[in-house]
Amino acid sequence: MTRSENAARPARRKVDLTRFAWLSIAAAITTITLKAGAWALTGSVGLLSDAAESVVNLVAAVVALIALRVAIRPATERFLYGRAKAEYFSAAVEGVMIFAAAGVILVTAVERFLNPRPLENLGWGLAISVVASLINGAVALVLLRAGRTHGSITLRADGKHLMTDVITSAGVLIGVGLVALTGWERLDALVAFAVGVNIIVTGIGLITESVSGLLDKALPDEEHEVITEILRRRMDGTVTFHGLQTREAGQEKYMNVHVLVPDDWTVKRGHDYIDGLEHELMEAMPTLHVLTHLEPISDPASYEDIPEAHVPIHGEEKTGLRPPEACDDAGS
């Protein structure tokens, strides 16, 4: 059997995404200043909770910067596959930080509900908070788009966090505005409490996604379709495939598949076929690492090492595959 792993491939260039982390840091510093000023003017616990979440944004952005710097480092003798999974740690840390912020907000909200206080200078406070929300919203859209484009969970997590901040700010603004209209001061605390609960939900989502990545979650269905379509096109009656497995690690994507070829092929012919296959796959998905396993198509042993969990390629069941001769005998 012959294994080929991206031989003679063009060098992959990892994309440096740290500029997006710096953008997030700048946005966090700006919004902390604005929201702290709004809280100082009004005394609103809702606006204080909003400012507290921006402090978490800053810490998370710094952690994201560190993770992105680590993830882009090249492979070494100690880390043979690189450090792409560092991004998942960043998302997990951000999720934990969100829980911490939510705890502070919930405690403060309960205290203010029990001891309500009048709000002041609401007009200026709300105006400043709106400006801060617009900044966060714009940066969140940039981060989410970049995260999807480059397959970065760190940027997606940071973008989701900032978008949650925007939603939080909108809720706070509505709550504080209603306090101004109704004079019911405890409404400010109730809005802050709702904000805290919403932040916890976001934190759970981020931690779940980061854990899935650390546990080698498979590629999304749409990317499986790209891979299986290429494999199906190459099935010409003499060559077939099975045992497709995939995983992702940050920006990097990995797949391995068994390539079953005629028994009389030479090693060179098999290698040349696999080389062309890997080139085609990597052209379709530039960050994909391909590992192929060459097997003789009519040898029953080739069908005994199919992984228990794998992606169906051509509508077959995941178990019970047999060599062509066995299938012909069964049908006669």
RADA-V789471 format. One record per pair of residues at least 12 apart in sequence whose C-alpha atoms are under 10 Angstrom apart, sorted by the first residue. I is the first residue (numbers start at 1). J is the second residue. D is the distance in whole Angstrom. If there is no record, write none. Layout:
# RADA-V789471
i & j & d
I & J & D
I & J & D
This chain:
# RADA-V789471
i & j & d
1 & 267 & 9
1 & 270 & 10
1 & 293 & 7
1 & 294 & 6
1 & 295 & 6
1 & 296 & 8
2 & 259 & 10
2 & 267 & 8
2 & 268 & 10
2 & 270 & 8
2 & 271 & 8
2 & 274 & 10
2 & 292 & 8
2 & 293 & 6
2 & 294 & 5
2 & 295 & 8
3 & 258 & 10
3 & 259 & 10
3 & 270 & 10
3 & 271 & 8
3 & 274 & 9
3 & 291 & 7
3 & 292 & 6
3 & 293 & 5
3 & 294 & 6
3 & 295 & 10
4 & 270 & 10
4 & 271 & 7
4 & 272 & 10
4 & 274 & 7
4 & 275 & 8
4 & 278 & 9
4 & 290 & 8
4 & 291 & 6
4 & 292 & 6
4 & 293 & 7
4 & 294 & 8
5 & 256 & 9
5 & 274 & 9
5 & 275 & 9
5 & 278 & 8
5 & 289 & 8
5 & 290 & 6
5 & 291 & 5
5 & 292 & 7
5 & 293 & 9
6 & 274 & 9
6 & 275 & 7
6 & 278 & 7
6 & 279 & 8
6 & 282 & 9
6 & 288 & 10
6 & 289 & 7
6 & 290 & 6
6 & 291 & 7
6 & 292 & 9
7 & 271 & 10
7 & 274 & 10
7 & 275 & 7
7 & 278 & 9
7 & 279 & 10
7 & 290 & 10
8 & 275 & 9
8 & 279 & 10
9 & 275 & 9
9 & 278 & 9
9 & 279 & 8
9 & 282 & 9
10 & 279 & 10
10 & 282 & 10
12 & 286 & 8
12 & 287 & 7
12 & 288 & 10
12 & 289 & 10
13 & 72 & 9
13 & 74 & 10
13 & 286 & 9
13 & 287 & 9
14 & 71 & 9
14 & 72 & 6
14 & 73 & 9
14 & 74 & 9
14 & 84 & 10
14 & 150 & 9
14 & 251 & 8
14 & 252 & 9
14 & 287 & 8
15 & 68 & 10
15 & 72 & 7
15 & 150 & 8
15 & 251 & 9
16 & 68 & 8
16 & 69 & 8
16 & 71 & 9
16 & 72 & 7
16 & 73 & 10
16 & 150 & 10
17 & 64 & 10
17 & 65 & 9
17 & 68 & 7
17 & 69 & 8
17 & 71 & 10
17 & 72 & 9
17 & 143 & 10
17 & 146 & 8
17 & 147 & 9
17 & 150 & 9
17 & 152 & 9
17 & 154 & 10
17 & 155 & 8
18 & 64 & 8
18 & 65 & 6
18 & 66 & 8
18 & 67 & 9
18 & 68 & 6
18 & 69 & 7
18 & 72 & 9
18 & 155 & 10
19 & 65 & 8
19 & 68 & 10
20 & 61 & 9
20 & 64 & 9
20 & 65 & 8
20 & 68 & 10
20 & 139 & 9
20 & 142 & 8
20 & 143 & 7
20 & 146 & 8
20 & 147 & 10
20 & 155 & 8
20 & 158 & 10
21 & 58 & 10
21 & 60 & 9
21 & 61 & 6
21 & 62 & 7
21 & 63 & 9
21 & 64 & 6
21 & 65 & 5
21 & 66 & 9
21 & 67 & 10
21 & 68 & 8
21 & 69 & 10
21 & 143 & 9
21 & 154 & 9
21 & 155 & 8
21 & 158 & 9
22 & 61 & 8
22 & 62 & 8
22 & 64 & 9
22 & 65 & 7
23 & 61 & 9
23 & 139 & 7
23 & 142 & 9
23 & 143 & 9
24 & 57 & 8
24 & 58 & 8
24 & 60 & 9
24 & 61 & 6
24 & 62 & 9
24 & 64 & 9
24 & 65 & 9
24 & 136 & 9
24 & 139 & 7
24 & 140 & 8
24 & 142 & 10
24 & 143 & 8
24 & 155 & 9
24 & 158 & 8
24 & 159 & 9
24 & 162 & 9
25 & 57 & 8
25 & 58 & 6
25 & 59 & 8
25 & 60 & 9
25 & 61 & 5
25 & 62 & 7
25 & 64 & 9
25 & 65 & 9
26 & 58 & 8
26 & 61 & 9
26 & 139 & 10
27 & 54 & 9
27 & 57 & 9
27 & 58 & 8
27 & 61 & 10
27 & 132 & 9
27 & 135 & 7
27 & 136 & 7
27 & 137 & 10
27 & 138 & 10
27 & 139 & 7
27 & 140 & 10
27 & 162 & 10
28 & 51 & 10
28 & 53 & 10
28 & 54 & 6
28 & 55 & 7
28 & 56 & 9
28 & 57 & 6
28 & 58 & 5
28 & 59 & 9
28 & 60 & 10
28 & 61 & 8
28 & 132 & 9
28 & 135 & 9
28 & 136 & 8
28 & 139 & 10
28 & 162 & 9
29 & 54 & 8
29 & 55 & 8
29 & 57 & 9
29 & 58 & 7
30 & 54 & 9
30 & 58 & 10
30 & 132 & 8
30 & 135 & 8
30 & 136 & 9
31 & 50 & 10
31 & 51 & 8
31 & 53 & 10
31 & 54 & 7
31 & 55 & 9
31 & 57 & 10
31 & 58 & 10
31 & 128 & 9
31 & 129 & 8
31 & 131 & 8
31 & 132 & 5
31 & 133 & 8
31 & 134 & 10
31 & 135 & 8
31 & 136 & 8
32 & 50 & 9
32 & 51 & 6
32 & 52 & 8
32 & 53 & 9
32 & 54 & 6
32 & 55 & 6
32 & 56 & 10
32 & 57 & 9
32 & 58 & 8
32 & 132 & 8
33 & 51 & 8
33 & 54 & 9
33 & 55 & 10
33 & 128 & 10
33 & 132 & 9
34 & 51 & 8
34 & 125 & 9
34 & 127 & 10
34 & 128 & 6
34 & 129 & 7
34 & 130 & 10
34 & 131 & 8
34 & 132 & 6
34 & 133 & 10
35 & 47 & 7
35 & 48 & 7
35 & 49 & 9
35 & 50 & 7
35 & 51 & 5
35 & 52 & 9
35 & 53 & 10
35 & 54 & 8
35 & 125 & 8
35 & 126 & 9
35 & 128 & 7
35 & 129 & 6
35 & 130 & 9
35 & 131 & 9
35 & 132 & 7
35 & 133 & 9
35 & 169 & 10
36 & 48 & 7
36 & 49 & 10
36 & 50 & 9
36 & 51 & 6
36 & 52 & 9
36 & 54 & 9
36 & 55 & 10
36 & 125 & 10
36 & 128 & 10
36 & 129 & 9
37 & 51 & 9
37 & 124 & 10
37 & 125 & 8
37 & 128 & 8
37 & 129 & 9
38 & 50 & 10
38 & 51 & 9
38 & 121 & 9
38 & 122 & 8
38 & 123 & 10
38 & 124 & 7
38 & 125 & 4
38 & 126 & 7
38 & 127 & 8
38 & 128 & 6
38 & 129 & 6
38 & 130 & 10
38 & 132 & 10
39 & 51 & 8
39 & 119 & 10
39 & 120 & 10
39 & 121 & 10
39 & 122 & 10
39 & 125 & 7
39 & 126 & 9
39 & 128 & 10
39 & 129 & 9
40 & 120 & 9
40 & 121 & 10
40 & 125 & 8
41 & 119 & 9
41 & 120 & 7
41 & 121 & 6
41 & 122 & 8
41 & 123 & 10
41 & 124 & 8
41 & 125 & 6
41 & 126 & 10
41 & 128 & 10
42 & 118 & 9
42 & 119 & 5
42 & 120 & 4
42 & 121 & 5
42 & 122 & 6
42 & 123 & 9
42 & 124 & 8
42 & 125 & 6
42 & 126 & 9
42 & 176 & 10
43 & 117 & 8
43 & 118 & 8
43 & 119 & 6
43 & 120 & 7
43 & 121 & 9
43 & 122 & 9
43 & 125 & 9
44 & 112 & 9
44 & 116 & 10
44 & 117 & 8
44 & 118 & 8
44 & 119 & 6
44 & 120 & 8
44 & 121 & 10
44 & 122 & 9
44 & 125 & 9
44 & 172 & 9
44 & 175 & 10
44 & 176 & 7
44 & 179 & 10
44 & 185 & 9
44 & 188 & 7
44 & 189 & 8
44 & 192 & 9
45 & 105 & 8
45 & 108 & 7
45 & 109 & 7
45 & 111 & 10
45 & 112 & 7
45 & 113 & 10
45 & 116 & 10
45 & 117 & 9
45 & 119 & 9
45 & 172 & 9
45 & 176 & 9
45 & 188 & 7
45 & 189 & 6
45 & 190 & 10
45 & 191 & 9
45 & 192 & 7
45 & 193 & 10
46 & 105 & 8
46 & 108 & 9
46 & 109 & 8
46 & 112 & 10
46 & 168 & 9
46 & 169 & 9
46 & 171 & 9
46 & 172 & 6
46 & 173 & 8
46 & 175 & 8
46 & 176 & 7
46 & 187 & 9
46 & 188 & 6
46 & 189 & 6
46 & 190 & 9
46 & 191 & 7
46 & 192 & 5
46 & 193 & 8
46 & 194 & 10
46 & 195 & 8
46 & 196 & 10
47 & 125 & 8
47 & 126 & 9
47 & 129 & 8
47 & 168 & 10
47 & 169 & 8
47 & 172 & 7
47 & 173 & 8
47 & 175 & 10
47 & 176 & 8
47 & 188 & 9
47 & 191 & 10
47 & 192 & 8
48 & 105 & 8
48 & 108 & 9
48 & 109 & 10
48 & 172 & 10
48 & 192 & 9
49 & 101 & 8
49 & 102 & 8
49 & 104 & 8
49 & 105 & 5
49 & 106 & 9
49 & 108 & 8
49 & 109 & 8
49 & 168 & 9
49 & 169 & 9
49 & 172 & 9
49 & 189 & 10
49 & 191 & 10
49 & 192 & 6
49 & 193 & 9
49 & 195 & 8
49 & 196 & 8
50 & 101 & 10
50 & 105 & 9
50 & 129 & 9
50 & 133 & 10
50 & 165 & 7
50 & 166 & 9
50 & 168 & 7
50 & 169 & 6
50 & 170 & 10
50 & 171 & 10
50 & 172 & 8
50 & 173 & 10
50 & 192 & 8
50 & 195 & 8
50 & 196 & 10
51 & 101 & 10
51 & 105 & 10
51 & 129 & 9
51 & 132 & 10
51 & 165 & 10
51 & 169 & 9
52 & 100 & 10
52 & 101 & 6
52 & 102 & 9
52 & 104 & 8
52 & 105 & 8
53 & 97 & 9
53 & 98 & 8
53 & 100 & 9
53 & 101 & 6
53 & 102 & 8
53 & 104 & 9
53 & 105 & 9
53 & 161 & 9
53 & 162 & 9
53 & 164 & 10
53 & 165 & 7
53 & 168 & 9
53 & 169 & 10
53 & 195 & 10
53 & 196 & 9
53 & 199 & 9
54 & 101 & 9
54 & 132 & 10
54 & 136 & 9
54 & 161 & 10
54 & 162 & 8
54 & 165 & 8
55 & 97 & 10
55 & 101 & 9
56 & 94 & 8
56 & 96 & 10
56 & 97 & 6
56 & 98 & 7
56 & 99 & 10
56 & 100 & 8
56 & 101 & 7
56 & 102 & 10
56 & 161 & 9
57 & 94 & 8
57 & 97 & 9
57 & 98 & 9
57 & 101 & 10
57 & 158 & 8
57 & 161 & 7
57 & 162 & 7
57 & 165 & 9
59 & 93 & 9
59 & 94 & 8
59 & 97 & 8
60 & 90 & 8
60 & 91 & 8
60 & 92 & 10
60 & 93 & 7
60 & 94 & 5
60 & 95 & 9
60 & 96 & 10
60 & 97 & 7
60 & 98 & 9
60 & 154 & 10
60 & 157 & 9
60 & 158 & 7
60 & 161 & 9
61 & 90 & 9
61 & 94 & 8
61 & 154 & 9
61 & 155 & 9
61 & 157 & 10
61 & 158 & 7
62 & 90 & 9
63 & 87 & 10
63 & 89 & 9
63 & 90 & 6
63 & 91 & 9
63 & 93 & 8
63 & 94 & 8
63 & 154 & 9
64 & 86 & 9
64 & 87 & 7
64 & 88 & 10
64 & 89 & 9
64 & 90 & 6
64 & 91 & 8
64 & 93 & 9
64 & 94 & 8
64 & 153 & 10
64 & 154 & 6
64 & 155 & 8
64 & 157 & 9
64 & 158 & 8
65 & 87 & 10
65 & 90 & 9
65 & 154 & 9
65 & 155 & 10
66 & 86 & 9
66 & 87 & 9
66 & 90 & 8
67 & 83 & 9
67 & 84 & 9
67 & 85 & 9
67 & 86 & 5
67 & 87 & 5
67 & 88 & 8
67 & 89 & 8
67 & 90 & 6
67 & 91 & 9
67 & 154 & 8
68 & 83 & 10
68 & 84 & 8
68 & 85 & 10
68 & 86 & 7
68 & 87 & 6
68 & 90 & 9
68 & 152 & 9
68 & 154 & 8
68 & 155 & 9
68 & 250 & 10
69 & 83 & 10
69 & 84 & 10
69 & 86 & 9
69 & 87 & 9
70 & 82 & 9
70 & 83 & 6
70 & 84 & 8
70 & 85 & 9
70 & 86 & 7
70 & 87 & 8
71 & 83 & 5
71 & 84 & 4
71 & 85 & 7
71 & 86 & 5
71 & 87 & 7
71 & 88 & 10
71 & 249 & 10
71 & 250 & 8
71 & 251 & 9
72 & 84 & 7
72 & 86 & 9
72 & 87 & 10
72 & 250 & 10
72 & 251 & 9
81 & 249 & 10
81 & 252 & 10
82 & 249 & 10
82 & 252 & 10
83 & 249 & 9
83 & 250 & 9
83 & 252 & 10
84 & 152 & 9
84 & 248 & 9
84 & 249 & 6
84 & 250 & 5
84 & 251 & 7
84 & 252 & 7
84 & 253 & 10
85 & 153 & 10
85 & 210 & 9
85 & 213 & 8
85 & 214 & 7
85 & 216 & 10
85 & 248 & 9
85 & 249 & 5
85 & 250 & 5
85 & 251 & 9
85 & 252 & 9
86 & 154 & 9
86 & 214 & 9
86 & 249 & 9
86 & 250 & 8
87 & 152 & 7
87 & 153 & 6
87 & 154 & 5
87 & 155 & 9
87 & 157 & 10
87 & 210 & 8
87 & 213 & 9
87 & 214 & 10
87 & 249 & 8
87 & 250 & 6
87 & 251 & 9
88 & 152 & 9
88 & 153 & 7
88 & 154 & 7
88 & 157 & 9
88 & 206 & 9
88 & 207 & 9
88 & 209 & 8
88 & 210 & 5
88 & 211 & 7
88 & 212 & 9
88 & 213 & 6
88 & 214 & 7
88 & 249 & 8
88 & 250 & 7
89 & 153 & 10
89 & 154 & 9
89 & 207 & 9
89 & 210 & 7
89 & 211 & 9
89 & 213 & 10
89 & 214 & 8
90 & 153 & 9
90 & 154 & 6
90 & 155 & 10
90 & 157 & 9
90 & 158 & 9
90 & 206 & 10
90 & 207 & 10
90 & 210 & 8
91 & 153 & 7
91 & 154 & 6
91 & 155 & 9
91 & 156 & 9
91 & 157 & 6
91 & 158 & 8
91 & 203 & 9
91 & 205 & 10
91 & 206 & 6
91 & 207 & 7
91 & 208 & 9
91 & 209 & 8
91 & 210 & 6
91 & 211 & 9
92 & 154 & 9
92 & 157 & 9
92 & 203 & 9
92 & 204 & 9
92 & 205 & 10
92 & 206 & 7
92 & 207 & 5
92 & 208 & 8
92 & 209 & 8
92 & 210 & 6
92 & 211 & 8
93 & 203 & 10
93 & 206 & 9
93 & 207 & 8
93 & 210 & 9
94 & 154 & 9
94 & 157 & 8
94 & 158 & 8
94 & 161 & 8
94 & 203 & 8
94 & 206 & 8
94 & 207 & 8
94 & 210 & 10
95 & 157 & 9
95 & 158 & 10
95 & 161 & 9
95 & 199 & 9
95 & 200 & 9
95 & 201 & 10
95 & 202 & 8
95 & 203 & 4
95 & 204 & 7
95 & 205 & 8
95 & 206 & 5
95 & 207 & 5
95 & 208 & 9
95 & 209 & 10
95 & 210 & 9
96 & 200 & 9
96 & 203 & 7
96 & 204 & 9
96 & 206 & 9
96 & 207 & 8
97 & 203 & 8
98 & 161 & 8
98 & 196 & 9
98 & 199 & 6
98 & 200 & 7
98 & 201 & 9
98 & 202 & 8
98 & 203 & 5
98 & 204 & 9
98 & 206 & 9
99 & 196 & 9
99 & 197 & 10
99 & 199 & 7
99 & 200 & 6
99 & 201 & 9
99 & 202 & 9
99 & 203 & 6
99 & 204 & 8
100 & 196 & 10
100 & 199 & 10
100 & 200 & 9
100 & 203 & 10
101 & 196 & 8
101 & 199 & 8
101 & 200 & 9
102 & 192 & 10
102 & 193 & 9
102 & 194 & 10
102 & 195 & 8
102 & 196 & 5
102 & 197 & 7
102 & 198 & 8
102 & 199 & 6
102 & 200 & 6
102 & 201 & 10
102 & 203 & 9
103 & 193 & 10
103 & 196 & 7
103 & 197 & 9
103 & 199 & 10
103 & 200 & 9
104 & 196 & 8
105 & 189 & 10
105 & 192 & 7
105 & 193 & 7
105 & 194 & 9
105 & 195 & 8
105 & 196 & 6
105 & 197 & 9
105 & 199 & 10
106 & 189 & 9
106 & 190 & 10
106 & 192 & 7
106 & 193 & 5
106 & 194 & 8
106 & 195 & 8
106 & 196 & 6
106 & 197 & 8
107 & 192 & 10
107 & 193 & 8
107 & 196 & 9
108 & 189 & 8
108 & 192 & 8
108 & 193 & 8
108 & 196 & 10
109 & 186 & 9
109 & 188 & 8
109 & 189 & 5
109 & 190 & 7
109 & 191 & 8
109 & 192 & 6
109 & 193 & 5
109 & 194 & 9
109 & 195 & 10
109 & 196 & 9
110 & 186 & 10
110 & 189 & 7
110 & 190 & 8
110 & 192 & 9
110 & 193 & 7
111 & 189 & 8
112 & 185 & 9
112 & 186 & 7
112 & 187 & 10
112 & 188 & 8
112 & 189 & 6
112 & 190 & 9
112 & 192 & 9
113 & 185 & 8
113 & 186 & 5
113 & 187 & 8
113 & 188 & 8
113 & 189 & 5
113 & 190 & 7
113 & 192 & 10
113 & 193 & 9
114 & 186 & 8
114 & 189 & 9
115 & 185 & 10
115 & 186 & 8
115 & 189 & 10
116 & 184 & 9
116 & 185 & 6
116 & 186 & 6
116 & 187 & 9
116 & 188 & 9
116 & 189 & 8
117 & 185 & 7
117 & 186 & 8
117 & 188 & 10
117 & 189 & 10
118 & 179 & 9
118 & 180 & 10
118 & 183 & 9
118 & 184 & 9
118 & 185 & 6
118 & 186 & 9
118 & 188 & 10
119 & 176 & 9
119 & 179 & 8
119 & 180 & 8
119 & 183 & 9
119 & 185 & 8
119 & 188 & 9
120 & 180 & 9
122 & 173 & 10
122 & 176 & 8
122 & 177 & 8
122 & 179 & 9
122 & 180 & 7
123 & 176 & 10
123 & 177 & 9
123 & 180 & 9
125 & 173 & 9
125 & 176 & 9
126 & 169 & 10
126 & 172 & 9
126 & 173 & 6
126 & 174 & 9
126 & 176 & 8
126 & 177 & 8
127 & 173 & 9
129 & 166 & 10
129 & 169 & 7
129 & 170 & 9
129 & 172 & 9
129 & 173 & 8
130 & 166 & 9
130 & 169 & 8
130 & 170 & 8
130 & 173 & 8
132 & 165 & 10
132 & 166 & 9
132 & 169 & 9
133 & 162 & 9
133 & 163 & 9
133 & 165 & 8
133 & 166 & 5
133 & 167 & 9
133 & 168 & 9
133 & 169 & 6
133 & 170 & 8
134 & 166 & 8
134 & 169 & 10
135 & 162 & 10
135 & 166 & 9
136 & 159 & 9
136 & 161 & 10
136 & 162 & 6
136 & 163 & 7
136 & 164 & 10
136 & 165 & 7
136 & 166 & 6
136 & 169 & 10
137 & 159 & 9
137 & 162 & 7
137 & 163 & 6
137 & 164 & 9
137 & 165 & 8
137 & 166 & 6
137 & 167 & 9
138 & 159 & 10
138 & 162 & 9
138 & 163 & 9
138 & 166 & 10
139 & 158 & 10
139 & 159 & 7
139 & 162 & 8
139 & 163 & 9
140 & 155 & 9
140 & 156 & 9
140 & 157 & 10
140 & 158 & 7
140 & 159 & 4
140 & 160 & 7
140 & 161 & 8
140 & 162 & 5
140 & 163 & 6
140 & 164 & 9
140 & 165 & 9
140 & 166 & 9
141 & 156 & 10
141 & 159 & 7
141 & 160 & 9
141 & 162 & 9
141 & 163 & 8
142 & 155 & 9
142 & 156 & 10
142 & 159 & 8
143 & 155 & 5
143 & 156 & 6
143 & 157 & 9
143 & 158 & 7
143 & 159 & 5
143 & 160 & 8
143 & 162 & 9
143 & 163 & 10
144 & 156 & 5
144 & 157 & 8
144 & 158 & 8
144 & 159 & 5
144 & 160 & 7
144 & 162 & 10
144 & 163 & 9
145 & 159 & 9
146 & 159 & 9
147 & 159 & 8
147 & 251 & 9
148 & 251 & 10
149 & 251 & 10
150 & 250 & 9
150 & 251 & 6
150 & 252 & 9
150 & 287 & 9
151 & 248 & 9
151 & 249 & 9
151 & 250 & 6
151 & 251 & 5
151 & 252 & 8
151 & 253 & 9
151 & 287 & 9
152 & 249 & 9
152 & 250 & 6
152 & 251 & 5
152 & 252 & 9
153 & 206 & 9
153 & 209 & 8
153 & 210 & 8
153 & 213 & 9
153 & 249 & 9
153 & 250 & 6
153 & 251 & 8
154 & 206 & 10
154 & 210 & 9
154 & 250 & 8
154 & 251 & 10
156 & 206 & 9
157 & 202 & 9
157 & 203 & 9
157 & 205 & 9
157 & 206 & 6
157 & 207 & 9
157 & 209 & 9
157 & 210 & 9
158 & 206 & 9
160 & 202 & 8
160 & 203 & 10
160 & 205 & 10
160 & 206 & 9
161 & 199 & 9
161 & 202 & 7
161 & 203 & 8
161 & 206 & 9
164 & 195 & 9
164 & 198 & 8
164 & 199 & 7
164 & 201 & 10
164 & 202 & 7
165 & 195 & 9
165 & 198 & 10
165 & 199 & 8
167 & 195 & 9
167 & 198 & 9
167 & 199 & 10
168 & 191 & 9
168 & 192 & 9
168 & 194 & 9
168 & 195 & 6
168 & 196 & 9
168 & 198 & 8
168 & 199 & 8
169 & 192 & 10
169 & 195 & 9
170 & 195 & 10
171 & 191 & 7
171 & 192 & 8
171 & 194 & 8
171 & 195 & 7
172 & 188 & 8
172 & 189 & 10
172 & 190 & 10
172 & 191 & 6
172 & 192 & 7
172 & 194 & 9
172 & 195 & 8
173 & 188 & 10
173 & 191 & 9
174 & 188 & 9
174 & 191 & 9
175 & 187 & 6
175 & 188 & 6
175 & 189 & 9
175 & 190 & 8
175 & 191 & 6
175 & 192 & 8
176 & 188 & 6
176 & 189 & 9
176 & 191 & 8
176 & 192 & 10
210 & 250 & 10
212 & 248 & 10
213 & 247 & 8
213 & 248 & 7
213 & 249 & 7
213 & 250 & 8
214 & 248 & 9
214 & 249 & 8
214 & 250 & 10
215 & 247 & 9
215 & 248 & 10
215 & 249 & 10
216 & 246 & 8
216 & 247 & 5
216 & 248 & 6
216 & 249 & 7
216 & 254 & 10
217 & 246 & 8
217 & 247 & 6
217 & 248 & 7
217 & 249 & 9
218 & 245 & 8
218 & 246 & 5
218 & 247 & 4
218 & 248 & 6
218 & 249 & 10
218 & 253 & 9
218 & 254 & 9
218 & 255 & 9
218 & 310 & 10
218 & 311 & 9
219 & 245 & 9
219 & 246 & 6
219 & 247 & 5
219 & 248 & 6
219 & 249 & 10
219 & 253 & 8
219 & 254 & 8
219 & 255 & 9
220 & 246 & 9
220 & 247 & 9
220 & 248 & 9
221 & 311 & 10
223 & 246 & 10
223 & 253 & 10
223 & 284 & 10
223 & 285 & 8
224 & 244 & 9
224 & 245 & 9
224 & 246 & 8
224 & 255 & 10
224 & 311 & 8
224 & 312 & 10
224 & 313 & 9
225 & 311 & 10
225 & 313 & 9
226 & 281 & 9
226 & 284 & 8
226 & 285 & 8
227 & 244 & 9
227 & 246 & 10
227 & 255 & 9
227 & 280 & 10
227 & 281 & 7
227 & 282 & 10
227 & 284 & 8
227 & 285 & 9
227 & 313 & 9
228 & 241 & 10
228 & 244 & 9
228 & 281 & 10
228 & 311 & 9
228 & 312 & 8
228 & 313 & 5
228 & 314 & 8
229 & 313 & 8
229 & 314 & 9
230 & 277 & 8
230 & 280 & 8
230 & 281 & 7
230 & 284 & 9
230 & 313 & 10
231 & 244 & 10
231 & 257 & 10
231 & 259 & 10
231 & 277 & 8
231 & 280 & 10
231 & 281 & 9
231 & 313 & 7
231 & 314 & 9
232 & 313 & 7
232 & 314 & 7
234 & 277 & 8
235 & 260 & 10
235 & 314 & 9
237 & 261 & 10
237 & 262 & 10
237 & 324 & 10
238 & 260 & 8
238 & 261 & 6
238 & 262 & 6
238 & 263 & 10
238 & 297 & 8
239 & 259 & 7
239 & 260 & 6
239 & 261 & 5
239 & 262 & 7
239 & 273 & 10
239 & 296 & 9
239 & 297 & 7
240 & 258 & 9
240 & 259 & 6
240 & 260 & 5
240 & 261 & 7
240 & 262 & 10
240 & 295 & 10
240 & 297 & 8
240 & 313 & 9
240 & 314 & 9
241 & 257 & 7
241 & 258 & 6
241 & 259 & 5
241 & 260 & 6
241 & 261 & 9
241 & 292 & 10
241 & 293 & 10
241 & 294 & 9
241 & 295 & 10
241 & 297 & 9
241 & 312 & 10
241 & 313 & 7
241 & 314 & 9
242 & 256 & 10
242 & 257 & 6
242 & 258 & 5
242 & 259 & 7
242 & 260 & 8
242 & 293 & 10
242 & 302 & 10
242 & 303 & 9
242 & 306 & 7
242 & 307 & 9
242 & 310 & 8
242 & 311 & 8
242 & 312 & 7
242 & 313 & 7
242 & 314 & 9
242 & 316 & 9
242 & 318 & 9
242 & 321 & 9
243 & 256 & 8
243 & 257 & 5
243 & 258 & 6
243 & 259 & 9
243 & 293 & 10
243 & 303 & 9
243 & 305 & 8
243 & 306 & 5
243 & 307 & 6
243 & 308 & 8
243 & 309 & 8
243 & 310 & 5
243 & 311 & 7
243 & 312 & 8
243 & 313 & 8
243 & 318 & 8
243 & 319 & 10
244 & 256 & 6
244 & 257 & 4
244 & 258 & 7
244 & 259 & 10
244 & 292 & 9
244 & 306 & 9
244 & 307 & 8
244 & 309 & 9
244 & 310 & 5
244 & 311 & 5
244 & 312 & 7
244 & 313 & 7
245 & 257 & 7
245 & 258 & 10
245 & 291 & 10
245 & 307 & 8
245 & 309 & 8
245 & 310 & 5
245 & 311 & 6
245 & 312 & 9
246 & 288 & 10
246 & 289 & 10
246 & 290 & 9
246 & 310 & 8
246 & 311 & 8
247 & 288 & 10
247 & 289 & 10
248 & 287 & 10
248 & 288 & 9
248 & 289 & 10
251 & 287 & 7
251 & 288 & 9
252 & 286 & 9
252 & 287 & 5
252 & 288 & 6
252 & 289 & 8
253 & 285 & 9
253 & 286 & 9
253 & 287 & 6
253 & 288 & 5
253 & 289 & 6
253 & 290 & 9
254 & 287 & 8
254 & 288 & 6
254 & 289 & 5
254 & 290 & 6
254 & 291 & 8
255 & 281 & 10
255 & 288 & 7
255 & 289 & 6
255 & 290 & 5
255 & 291 & 6
255 & 292 & 8
256 & 289 & 8
256 & 290 & 6
256 & 291 & 4
256 & 292 & 6
256 & 293 & 8
256 & 310 & 10
257 & 290 & 8
257 & 291 & 7
257 & 292 & 5
257 & 293 & 6
257 & 294 & 9
257 & 306 & 10
257 & 307 & 10
257 & 310 & 9
257 & 311 & 10
258 & 291 & 9
258 & 292 & 6
258 & 293 & 5
258 & 294 & 6
258 & 295 & 7
258 & 302 & 9
258 & 303 & 10
258 & 305 & 9
258 & 306 & 8
259 & 273 & 10
259 & 274 & 8
259 & 277 & 10
259 & 292 & 7
259 & 293 & 6
259 & 294 & 5
259 & 295 & 6
259 & 296 & 8
259 & 297 & 8
259 & 302 & 10
260 & 293 & 8
260 & 294 & 6
260 & 295 & 5
260 & 296 & 5
260 & 297 & 5
260 & 298 & 8
260 & 299 & 9
260 & 302 & 8
260 & 303 & 10
260 & 323 & 10
261 & 273 & 9
261 & 294 & 7
261 & 295 & 6
261 & 296 & 5
261 & 297 & 5
261 & 298 & 9
262 & 295 & 9
262 & 296 & 6
262 & 297 & 6
262 & 298 & 7
262 & 299 & 10
263 & 295 & 8
263 & 296 & 5
263 & 297 & 6
263 & 298 & 7
263 & 299 & 8
264 & 296 & 8
264 & 297 & 10
265 & 296 & 9
267 & 294 & 9
270 & 294 & 7
270 & 295 & 9
271 & 292 & 10
271 & 294 & 9
274 & 290 & 10
274 & 291 & 10
274 & 292 & 7
274 & 293 & 9
274 & 294 & 8
275 & 292 & 9
277 & 290 & 9
277 & 292 & 9
278 & 290 & 6
278 & 291 & 8
278 & 292 & 8
296 & 323 & 10
297 & 322 & 10
297 & 323 & 7
297 & 324 & 8
297 & 325 & 10
298 & 322 & 9
298 & 323 & 5
298 & 324 & 6
298 & 325 & 7
298 & 326 & 9
299 & 322 & 9
299 & 323 & 7
299 & 324 & 9
299 & 325 & 9
300 & 321 & 10
300 & 322 & 7
300 & 323 & 6
300 & 324 & 9
300 & 325 & 9
300 & 326 & 9
301 & 322 & 10
301 & 323 & 9
302 & 321 & 10
302 & 322 & 9
302 & 323 & 8
303 & 319 & 9
303 & 320 & 8
303 & 321 & 6
303 & 322 & 6
303 & 323 & 7
304 & 319 & 10
304 & 320 & 9
304 & 321 & 9
304 & 322 & 9
306 & 318 & 9
306 & 319 & 8
306 & 320 & 10
306 & 321 & 9
307 & 319 & 9
